[in-house]
Amino acid sequence: MRKLLVAAAAVLTLALAGTAAAALEPFTFDPGNACPGVTSTFSNGVLHLAKPCTTPTNASAGAEITGVNGQTFTSASFTLANAAQCQGGSPRFNVVTSAGTFFLGCNNVVPTTNANGTVTYTFDAATIAAGGGQVPVPTGTITSVELLIDVQGTADVSNVMFNGQLQVPSPTSKGECKHGGWKTFTSPAFKNQGQCVSFFNHQQHAIAHPKHHH
């Protein structure tokens, strides 16, 4: 069901933006309703992921990275609040291409510790090799990308980059467009606050009247 919803959202985004804009689309996956409290939310530049149930539970929290289909992989990165939030191969990018599925986990590369205590994990041919070549570099044409956690715990993820572009959600309220907030969006980018508000209003109308957007 989640995949269907994501596909519908992607179609809607394309219809509104007119281009294959890149964006984070937060999601939770809990088909058996076995993980109450699993969450994926984005605020103040941080994607907060939480899986409060045991690791073996079939549940995950993450975000789709839209607008990269048809591209080839060059690089990806994300920053965690601290190194303790890297638990095994989680968080990780799941990169699905015409050549297969590639997993890029935080434990597959040597992280960079920043001055403020945050830790950045960068994935490209050089860093994957420097990390011991634990995973192959994604090849082929991209069909989908996710960033997720599926182990018990939380992750506060910021500065999500994929193929050189910062990934953030589309605006979910008019308030996110105000006080310079319009400048932070890339999906699509806006020239001013009014353009951002207009885009949000258009989104809300499309959601309320889906029959007008077949």
Secondary structure, DSSP 8 states (H G I E B T S, - for coil): -HHHHHHHHHHHHHHHHSS---EEEEEEE-TTS--TT-EEEEETTEEEEEE-S-TTSS-EEEEEEES-TT-----EEEEESSGGG-BTTBSEEEEEETTEEEEEEGGGS--EE-TTS-EEEEESHHHHHHTTS-S----S-EEEEEEEE-SSEEEEEEEEEETTEE------SGGGGTTTGGGG--TT--SSHHHHHHHHHHHHHHHH-GGGG-
